[in-house]
Amino acid sequence: MGVKLQNIIEREVIGFSDLSGKIIAVDAPNIIMGLFNFARKDHDGNYAGLILDRTQRPISHLYGLLYRVKLYYTKRIFPIFCFDGRDSELKKLITKDRLNDFRFTQQLYEQAISSGDKESARQIALSKEYLWQNIIKESKELLSALGVPCIDSPASAESQCAYLVRQKIARYSNSQDFDSLLFGCPRIIQNLSKSLRRKVQGKWSYTKITPFRINLRKNLKRLGISQFQLVDMGLMIGTDYFSGIKGIGPKKALTYIQKYKQIEKVLIQEKKKYDFNKLTPELIKKIRRIFLFPDVNTSDQDFYWNFPLKPRVMDLLCNDHHLNKERVENNLEKVVYNYKQCRAYFLRLPQNPKRVQKAILKF
């Protein structure tokens, strides 16, 4: 879902030339979901569901990641893909036993494929126990084969991206959501796309987009609030961890925080207007803890962008998923070429942080 802050946050238009020579922490689940959102047309030209291969599994995320990595390297950007870890008990998006659910359904899927039962394979491949977990698994496998570093957060990918930017390992976080601001991410990039357009979910149409940069410090100063108060606003507006207060949007939340300074006083002064019953002191404390003191992976400090392994990429995309061999080879050659150019470009940059430059020198 993500917190709805777009109406009060200022964003600056940024060009790809401003991103050359930068390392970007990518909110992998957020970006992959956007890439996965492609569909096929039916004979009438209307939306007809996900694009599946002959094994009844979606493939949009695989082509999408191949093109996205090519885009990063073409623009002289090195990405670090950050993935979610354990879901908070407040998020409750999927079952606690999701790993066991996935392993069990994976076995059922393999049995259906081996027996030639395509209909059962399709049902399993698109089930909630299998679909997203398999997409993440395949995405990690492809990124690894392409030589792109990945990091698993103990909690959320957004918090891990924010940590990498705060530690100056990465310059920006790449995410379409505004949650990264609540996690204290200093700088965010949105709408990175070579085509400068995004597919409208559930429709065979596109909307024009412009790459934007968000500076957290500038926005907080302009709004006259602190990071702590921004989190309190998120509590009222709604986040992935709490649905928010009915009737309070971004502008009202900002007005109340500017007036009362913290959410506890809002609850006291405005209790006649809104239903605050679900927003207990314990819940406020838990959500503040999630955003202000998030669990992050601090063990990985040096990241390496390795030479793409063509046989592994071809095996995953063409042998396993039966994608068009010529199409994959052509794009893979472009990835390899632009990787070399990107690496050479970074090696000429003396202004990279010492540990980042050290990692680049160790290619």
N, C-alpha and C positions, 0 to 999 in steps of 0.2 A: 504494500500500500504506500508507505512512505509519508512523511509529514508534509502537509500542504502549505508550503511557505512561498510559493512562486509569486504571489501577489504583493509581497512586501520586501522581497530580496532583490537587490539590484544586481544585474549581470552585465558584464562588459563583453562586447564582441571581440573575438580574438581570431587571428589568422594562423594558418599552419606554420608560417615562417617563424612565428613567436614561440612555437613549440619545438623547433629543431634543437637537438642536443639536450633534450629534457628526458628524464625518467618519469614515467607515469604509473602510479598504482591503480590497477583496474579493479573495480567492484565486479568481480567475475559473474556472480549469479544475476546481477542486474543487467549487465551487458549481454550475457548469453540469452537471457529471457527475451531481450529485444531482438536478437538475431534469430531466435527460435520462432518468433512470431510471424514467420512467412508461411504462406499457404499456396495452394494451387487453384486454378480456375476450373470450373466445370464447362460443359459445352456451351452454356449460355453466357459465359464470361463472369459468372458470379463466384463468390467464395465457396470453396468445396472442401475445406478441411486441410489438415497438415500434409506436407509433402513427405511421402514414405518411400523407402526403397523396397526391393523385392523381399526383404526379410521383415517387412511391416514395421520398421522403426523410422522415426523422423530423421531427416538429414540436414535440415536448414541450418542448424547450429554448427555443423561441421564445415559446410561451405562458408558460412558466415565467419567462423573463426579464422579460416584460411585467408579470407579476404581481409579481415580486420588486422591480422598480424602483418600481412603484406602492406596495408595502409600505414601502420605504425612505422615499419622500417622505411617505407618510401618517404615518409615525412621526417626521417631521422629521429625517431622516438623509440626508446627502449621501454617496453611494458613489463610490469610485474603483476601477475594475475593473483588476486586474493580471493579465497573461497571461505564460505561459512563453515563454522565448526558446529558445536552442539547448540541447538535452539534453546532460547530462554523458555522457562516454564510459562512465561506470560505470552509468548508468541503463539504456541499451540497450532502451528500450521500443519504439522504432520505427526504421525504416531511416534511415541517414545521408542518403539522397537523398529524404527524405519530401516535400520541396517539389516536386521533379521528378515523383515518383510521383503526387502529388495533381494536378498540372497535366495529366499524361498521362491519368489516370483521369477527370478532369473533362471532357476533350474526348470521351472514350468515352461518358461519361454523356450529354452534350449530343447526341451523335449518336444514341444509343439513344432518347432522348425525341423528337427530331425525326422519327425514322423510325417512332415508335409502338410500339417494342419494349419494353413495360413490364417483362417478365420480366428482360431484360438490364439495364434501368435499375435495377431493384430490386437485382440482384446487385452492380452497381457501387456503388450508393448505400450499401449496407451492407458494402462491402469495407473492410478495414483501411487500405488506401491512401487511401480517399476519406472514410469516415464521420466520423472525429473531426476531421480537418482542415477539412472542410466545416462541421461544427458550430461550430468556433471562428471560422471566417470569417464565417458568418452571424450569430453572436453579436456579433461586433465591429460588423458593419454595423447591426444592430438597436440596439445601445447607442449608436452614433454618431447614428443617427436620433432616438433618444430624448434626445439631448443629454448623455449621461453620459460623463465622461472615462474613457479607457482608457490604459494604459501597458504597453508591452512590456518585460519584463525581459530583460537579456542572458542570463540563466540561468533561475532558477525563480521562479514567481509568489510562493511563500511568502517567499523572501528579499526580494523587492521590497516586499511588504506589511510585513515586519518593518522594513525601512529607512524607509518612510513613517511608521510609528508612532514609531520612534526619533527621527526628525527633527521630530516633533510636527506633521507635516502632517496625519496622521490620528490619531485617538484610539485606535482598535482595528483589529485585523485580523480579518476574518470568514472563518473556515476551519473545516472539520470535522476536519481532521488536526491532529496535535500536532507536526508537523515545524517549524512556525513557532517553537516554543519553542527548538529546536536552532539556529535562525537568530537567536536572541536577541530575538524579538518581545516587548516588555514586556507587552502586554495583548492578549488574544484573546477574541472573542465566538463562541460556537457556538450552533447550533439556532435561528437566526433564521427564524421561520416564523409567518405570521399564524394558520394553523390549529393551530399547536402540535402537529403530527404529521408523521411522515415515512414515506414508502412503504418497505416492506421490499423489498429488491432481489430481482427474479425472482418476486414474489408479488403477488397482488391483496389486500394487507392493509397496515395502517398500525400504527405504534407511537407512543405518546405521547412528546412531547419537552418539555423545559423550556429556555428560553434560559439559557446559562451564561456567566460571565466568568472568565477565567483570568489571574492575575497572576503573571508569571514570577519577579519578585524575591521575592515572598512564598513561593513554592513552593521556590525554591532555598534560602532561609533556613531553612525548615521542614525540608527534607531534609538540610541541612548540607553542600551541595555547591556548586560553582561552575558557571558556564556551560560552561567547558572540560570539567569532569567530566561534565556532562549529555551532551555530545557523545560522550564515551567510553562512557557508558552506552548511547547510541543505537547505537554500533558493535557492542556485544554483543547488544542486543535485536534489531536489524535495522532498516534504513531502505530508502529507494528506491535507495540506492547500494551497499548490501551487505546480504545476506540475514540476517546475524547468526550467532550461535553456537548450535548445537542444544543445548537443555537449559538455556539461560539466558534467563529472562524479566525483566520489569521489577524485581521484588522482589530476585531474586538479583543482578542487575546493580547495583542500588543498594547492596546489602550489600557486594559486592566493591569498589565504588568508595569507599565509606565506610571500608573496612578498608585498602585498598591505595593509594588516592588517584588512581591513573592506570592506564590499561589495560595499559601495558607490564609493570607489576608483577603484574597479574592473570595475564597470559600466562605469567609465570615461576612464580608460586606455585601456579597451578591447572592447569598443563599436563597433569597426569596424569588429570584428570577430564573434560577437553573437548578437542575437536579444533580447535586454533587455527591449523592449517596455512595456511588461506586468508587469515588476517588478518596480512598481512605489514607490516613497518615502512613500506614505500612506500605501501601502501593506507591505513594509519592516517593517514599524513601528508596524503594526497590528500583523504580524507573530512573530516578536521579543517579543511582549507583551505576546502572547500566550505561548511561550516556557520559557521566562525568569521570567514572573510574572503570572503564571497560577492560575486559580480559583480552589481552593481545599476545601474540607470539613475539617475544623479544629475543629468541635464540638465533633467528636468521638475520644476519647483518650484512653479509656479502652475497650479492646475487650475480649469476653468470648467465649470459645469453650465448648459448652454444650454437654451433653450426647445425642447421636442420638435417635430420637423418632421413634422407629420401626413401630408403626401403621401408622404414617404419611407417612413414606417412602414407605411402602407396598401399601398404598392407592393410592399414586401418580403413582408408577411404575406398580403395578399389577392390581389395579382396574380401574384406569383411562387409562393407556396405554396398559394393558393386556400383560405385559412382563412376562417372564418365572418365576413363583413363586419360584421354587426351586433354580434357579440360583441367583435370587435377595436375597433370604433368606441367602444363603451360603455366599455371598459377604458382606451382611449387618452384619452378625455375625463376620466376619473378621474385618470389620470397627469398631464395638463396642469393640472387644478385643484389637485392636491396639490403639484405642482411650484411653482406660484405661492405657495401657502401656506407651503411649506418655505423658499423663497427669502426671503419676507417675515420669517419667523421667524429665519433666520440673520442677516439684516441688522440685527435688533434686538439681537443678541448682541455685546457689546463684548469678551468674554473670549477670542475666537478669536485664535490666533497672528496676528501682523501680516500675514505674507504670505498667509495663508488669508483673512483679512478683506479684504485688498487685492484678491484674486481675486474674492471675492463681490461687492465693490463695483463691479467692472468688468463685471458681467453685461451 
